[in-house]
Amino acid sequence: PVNSPLPENIEAEVSIKVGDKITTDHIIPAGARMKYRSNIERYADFVFEPLDPSFPSRALDLKDRGGQGIIVAGVSYGQGSSREHAAICPMHLGVKAVIALSFERIHAANLINFGILPLRFNANSDYEAIEAGDNLHIPDIRTRVASSGTVTIHNRTRGATFQGTLELSEREKEILLAGGALNLAKKQGSTQA
């Protein structure tokens, strides 16, 4: 699946809130489910299966209604194997960002490659104050990605505002703005033709 370019603003629902040390196996199970890895649409049916089996249907319903999803996580999100399906499948389900207290490096790179923003909370209290179902507004995100650094996030459900951080290389900025590495490669290929 191909993602869309990063929008000017993200208006999204917290589709799930998870704790610390979420592995790629929590995000997309291996084992018997690996047989679906070449069928992203089917494999996405198992995203977060060990934590919340209803996540895929809720996320897809939100996407089908024109909405966007956000995953909220604690420390060390995406540890374990470097399976890219832990980013591809959430992207297929309409996830536009993951906001976590910290990320594992390879998983953060995979999120970027599939056009999902890896935002880091600046304070533990901001993580504690968010709940699944909250509506978050991230304005001017294309500008924030281009400059990296601090991002303002409005929790419209709770009437609160907090700051997150984006730490990106110049190449990662290009990838995110395009909506993922595949989009960027297609765009660069069409300009060279």
Buried (B, 14 or more C-beta within 10 A) or exposed (E): EEBEBBEEEBBBBBBBBBEBBBBBBBBBBBEEBEEBBEEBEEBBBBBBBEEBEEBBEBBBEBBEEEBBBBBBBBBBBBBBBEBBBBBBBBBBBBBBBBBBBBBBEBBBBBBBBBBBBBBBBBEEEBBEBBEBEBBBBBBBBBEBBBEBEEBBBBBEBBEEEBBBEBEBEEEBBBBBBBBBBBBBEEBEEEEEE
